[in-house]
């Protein structure tokens, strides 16, 4: 009987991430360690081979046409953020401050330090990291979650860096990285709760999703305050 790694490599040429990975039935044994296929060496190897493949004339022509466009036209997707959910609120932080996504793990409380969202410390890849309940900071009810259908939903830790300090933020669900145009961000809805409203710079519409664009400097400032 062949081993699991042999099976993975055999499936590599057939896009194993689409069959047994996050886009398939999620039966891959490596998911327990890597959480997402993008963190797996099999996926990375396929990406390297894709980047090394010969470039045909049509591909070069397409890129040449794109690069000839005026700068304004090419700026339609000039920003990117990682979209996640707390309670029923979809939110986004800029990808520049996101360090990694890790499996959910229990936090260990700190003596004489509680409240305000600081839940303790967690071990992320061998590094002790402050765990902050971002939902508490934003005034979001984590129990007010919508019914999910057709998706594999599970909580994870969103690890971010701010001013050389690392924070682990538990999130209920992760949509992934979204590229968008800064000009497409609309004004926050007046119906947002007051706790969340002060941390939102705008709202982005993506399909049926309404995503609150978080004020990263303000979030970072508040996270640092919790450690003082």
Residue pairs with C-beta under 8 A, 6 or more apart in sequence:
2 10
4 29
4 30
8 16
8 20
8 28
8 30
8 42
9 42
11 19
11 20
12 42
12 45
12 46
15 46
16 24
16 28
16 37
16 42
17 23
17 24
17 37
17 40
17 43
18 24
19 25
20 26
20 27
20 28
21 28
21 31
21 37
21 40
21 43
22 31
22 36
22 37
22 152
23 37
26 152
28 37
30 40
30 42
31 37
34 40
35 101
35 102
35 103
35 156
36 101
37 43
66 74
67 74
75 181
76 181
77 179
77 180
77 181
78 181
78 182
79 94
79 179
79 180
79 181
79 182
80 94
80 95
80 177
80 178
80 179
80 180
81 92
81 93
81 94
81 95
81 177
81 178
81 180
81 213
82 92
82 93
82 94
82 95
82 98
82 158
82 174
82 176
82 177
82 178
83 90
83 91
83 92
83 174
83 175
83 176
83 177
83 178
83 206
83 209
83 211
84 90
84 91
84 92
84 93
84 158
84 171
84 172
84 173
84 174
84 175
85 91
85 145
85 171
85 172
85 173
85 174
85 175
86 134
86 135
86 138
86 140
86 142
86 171
86 172
87 135
87 140
87 141
87 142
87 143
87 144
87 145
87 172
88 144
88 145
88 146
89 138
89 140
89 196
89 212
90 175
90 209
90 210
90 211
90 212
91 138
91 211
91 212
91 213
91 214
92 178
92 204
92 211
92 212
92 213
92 214
93 158
93 160
93 214
93 216
93 219
94 216
95 177
97 160
97 161
97 162
97 216
97 220
98 158
98 159
98 160
99 159
99 160
99 161
99 166
100 124
100 125
100 159
101 156
101 157
101 158
101 159
101 174
102 124
102 125
102 156
102 157
102 159
102 168
103 156
103 157
104 154
104 155
104 156
104 157
104 170
105 122
105 123
105 124
105 157
106 122
107 119
107 120
107 121
107 122
107 131
107 168
108 120
108 121
108 122
109 119
109 120
110 118
110 120
110 121
113 120
116 136
116 137
116 226
117 132
117 133
117 134
117 136
117 137
117 226
118 130
118 131
118 132
118 133
118 226
118 227
119 131
119 132
119 133
119 170
120 130
120 131
121 128
121 129
121 130
121 131
122 128
122 129
122 131
122 157
122 168
123 129
124 157
124 159
124 166
124 168
127 166
129 159
129 166
129 167
129 168
130 165
130 166
130 167
130 168
130 226
130 227
131 157
131 167
131 168
131 169
131 170
132 167
132 168
132 169
132 223
132 226
133 169
133 170
134 140
134 169
134 170
134 171
134 219
135 141
135 142
137 199
137 219
137 222
137 223
137 226
138 195
138 196
138 199
139 193
139 194
139 195
139 196
140 193
140 195
140 196
142 172
145 172
148 173
153 172
153 173
154 173
155 170
155 171
155 172
155 173
156 170
156 171
156 174
157 168
157 169
157 170
157 171
158 168
158 169
158 170
158 171
158 174
159 166
159 167
159 168
159 169
160 166
160 167
160 169
161 167
162 216
162 219
162 220
162 223
162 224
163 220
163 224
165 223
165 224
165 227
167 223
175 209
178 204
178 206
178 211
180 204
180 206
184 204
184 205
185 201
185 202
185 203
185 204
185 213
186 202
186 203
186 204
186 205
187 202
187 203
188 197
188 200
188 201
188 202
188 203
188 212
189 203
189 210
192 200
192 212
196 212
198 218
199 214
199 215
199 218
199 219
200 212
200 213
200 214
200 215
201 213
201 214
201 215
202 213
203 210
203 211
203 212
203 213
204 210
204 211
204 213
205 211
